């Protein structure tokens, strides 16, 4: 190998090492932010739990006479049992494969509910549909829990179905996510807003034009919102932009799962969120007060 070739080879090697070190440094900083933010979320969750334990009166865990109550009263109780604001963090199928492995390990440890924690059964069924020729990118996935009231008994389910329906189905695909646009908050991560597939999936989902509450990772929100008309965002009444590493990675923070209203107000107090009100999606600073 000549001197010039050796010099060129060393230069290329140095460039590759520099790029690799930069990549690892960015990943390490990302993981450090994830851990720091998740620890803060866990501390806030414990604080909320302590406050609830102190304020909640001692109540029995069972009520055997429930079935003897008048039907009107039972239905009112089921209505009160419905969840408030659920967070539906939308993900395109296969997104679990793009999540950094360390973040997937951190999720269960830090009690985070990650959309990438797809069960083996779900993953297997997705692969089966793909082998049979069905596109693996034609439906949304979501980690939000189905409202419990839908599955207690026929009476509770009848009450819940007045508020929730299966929806969020792109094109002619089968709807599979229970949603109530009057209550639920639709969340979008950085990856989804930056993905051409994700953007196209949004355009194909007709009932997303009825979204009223939307929460976006702030870093990718400007480019996504610049396409307001094609994405059908005119129905949005409340828009949150959050500077959350967890949210940007497609992970719903634990406190947001428990009480989204409290979480967004807490983020605002830390200077990590902006909230817009009214018909229109121009974000403005202000505390959350739904």
N, C-alpha and C positions, 0 to 999 in steps of 0.2 A: 504494500500500500504506500503510495507516494505521500510526501509531506502535505500537499494540498488536499488530497483525499482524506488523510487523517484529520486535518484541521476541519474540513467540512463535516466529517462524521462526528467529531467532538462537539462542534457547534450545534448540530441537529440533536445530539444527545442532551446537551445542556438545555436547549429549548424545550424538549419533551419533559425533562425533569422539572423545569420551572413551571410548565403548564400543569403537570401532575401535582406538584406541591401546592400550587394555587387552588386547584380543584379540591384537594383534601382540606386546605385551610378554610375554604368557603363552607364545606360540609361540616367541619368541626364547629365553626361559628354558628351554623344553623342548628346543629344538635345542642350546642350550649344554650342558645336562645330558647329552644324547645324545652329543655330541662328546667331552665329558670322560670319560664312562663308557666309550665305545668306545676312546678312547686308552688308558685304563687296562687294558682287556681286551687290546688289542694288545700292550702292554708285558708283561703276564703271559704271553701266548702265546709271545712271544719268549723269555722266561725259561724256560718249560717246554721249548721247543725246544732251548735251549742245554744244559739239564740232561740231556735225552734224548740229545743228540749226544755228551755227555761220558761218559755211563754205558753207552751201547749199544756192544757190540763190533762190529768190522768184519765184516760178513756179506756173502756173495755175493748178488746180486740175482736170480739164476736157479738152478734146480735141475732140469736136464734129466732126471734119473733118477727124478723124482717118481712117474711112472706105473708104475715097476717096484717101488715099495714095496708091502708087503702091504696088502690092502684095509682091514683093521682099523686099520692105522697111518694110512693116508690119511684115513679118516673121523675119526680122532682129531685130525689136523691141521686138517681142516675145522672141527671143533668149536671148536678153539682160535682159529680165524680169525673166529669170529662176534663181532660188536661187543658191548661191554658195555652201558652205559646210553645209549640214544639218546633224544633229546628230541623228542617229537611235539608241536609247538606247533600246536594246532588252530585253524583259521580257517574261518569260514563263507564260501562262495563270494561273490566280489564285494568282499571286504574289501580287496583290493589297491587298489581305487579310492578308499578312504577314507584311505589313508596320506598324510600331508603330503608334498608333492613334494620338499622338501629332504631329508627322511628317506630317501626312495627314492634320492636321489642319493648320500647318505652311505653307504648300505649297501654298494655295491660298492667304494667308495673305502676303507672301513675294514674290508673283508673280513668283513662280516657276512652271515649267511645269513638273509634276510628272507622271511617267507611271502608278502609282497606282491610279490616279484619273480617274478610269474607269467609263464611263457613266452608268446610270441605265439600259439603253437599251442594251448596250453591255454586262453588267453583267447578265441581264436576258436571253439574247440569249445564253450566255455561259452555263448557268444553264440548259436551255432547251435542248441544244445539249448533255449535260452530261446525262440528264434523258432519252434521246432517245438512249443512248448507245454509243455516240461518245465521245472519250477520250477528256478530257479538257486540256491535256498536249501535244497535237499533233500539235500545231501551236504557232508561236511567236505572241506577242502583242508589240505594239510600240506607243509612244505618239507623234512622230514627225508629224507635219502638212503635209498634202498632198500639193504639189506645187500648188499654186493658178492658175497658167497658164493652168493646166489640166482642169479647170472648167470654164474658162471665156467664150469661145465659141468654135465652132468646129475647127476653124483655129488655135487658140492658143493650143488646145488639140493636134492637129496633130503635131505641132512643139514640144510640150513637150514630146510626145510619142517617138520622135526620141532619147530622152535622158533618159527617165524613163520607167520602165516596172514593172509589178507586179511580185514579187519574194519572196525570203526568206520563201519558203514553205518546211517544213520537209517531206521527203518521198513522198507520193502521195496526200498530203493535198492540199487544194486550196490556191494558192498564194493570199495574200491580202495586201501586203505592197509595195508601189511604192519605187523603189530604183534605184540609179545610182552609181555604184561602183567607177566610175571615179571622182565623186563629193562628195558623202556622206561618213561620218565617222561612223563606227559601234562602239557602246559603250557597254561595259559589266560591270555590277556591281559586288560587292563582292558576293552577294547571288547567282547570276547566275553562276559565275565561281566555286563556292564551291558546287553547287547543282549537284548531279549525273543526275537528270532529265535534267537540263540545258545543261550539257556537252553532254549528249546523243542526245538531240535535235540539238545541233550544228553539231554533226557527221552526223545526218540524213538530214541536210540541204545542198544539193549538191552545190547550187550556192554560199554558203559562202566560198567555195574554191576560189572564185574570189575576195574576199575582198582585197582592196589595202590600206585603211586607217583604223586603229584600235586603239581605246583608251580604256585602261583598268585601273581599280582601282588598285593602286600599291600593296596593301597589299596581294591580292590574285593572282596577275599576275604571280609570279614565278612558282607556282604549275601548273597553266593553261598552261603557255608557255613550261613547261617541257614535255608536251604531244603534241609537235609541229606537228609531222607527223600524228598522228591519227586525229587531228583537222584540217588538211589541211591548214596550215598557210603559205605555201611557196609563195603565191601570195602577201603577205603583203609587201608593199613598205615603209609605214610610220607607225610607232608604237609609241604611247604615253602612258606613265605610269604616272598617276596623283595621288597625295596624296590629294584627295578631299573627305571630309566627305559626301558632297552631291552626288558626283558621285558614291562613294562606296555604298550609300543607293539607287542607281538607279534613282536619280533625276538629270535631265540635268540642270546645272546652267544657269541662265537667260542670262548671257553674252555669254555663249557658244552657246545658241540658236541663238542669234543675229549675232555673228561673231566668229566662232570657231577658226579661225586663230589668231585673236586678243586674245581670251581667253587663248589658249595654250601658247602663247608667254608671256602673263601676269602671268600665273601660273609658267612658267619657271623663270621669273624674281624674283618671290617670293621663288624660290627653291622648288616648289611643283610639278614640272613636269620634266620628261626626255623624249627626243624624239630621235627615231632612224630612219635612212634613208636607202634607197637602198634595193635591193633584199636581204631579210634576216630580222630577227626580233630581232637582238641584239641591245638593247637600248643603246644610247649614249647621253651624254649631248650636247645640242645645241639648239639654238632658232629655232622656227618653221618658215619655209620659203617655203611654197608651191608655 
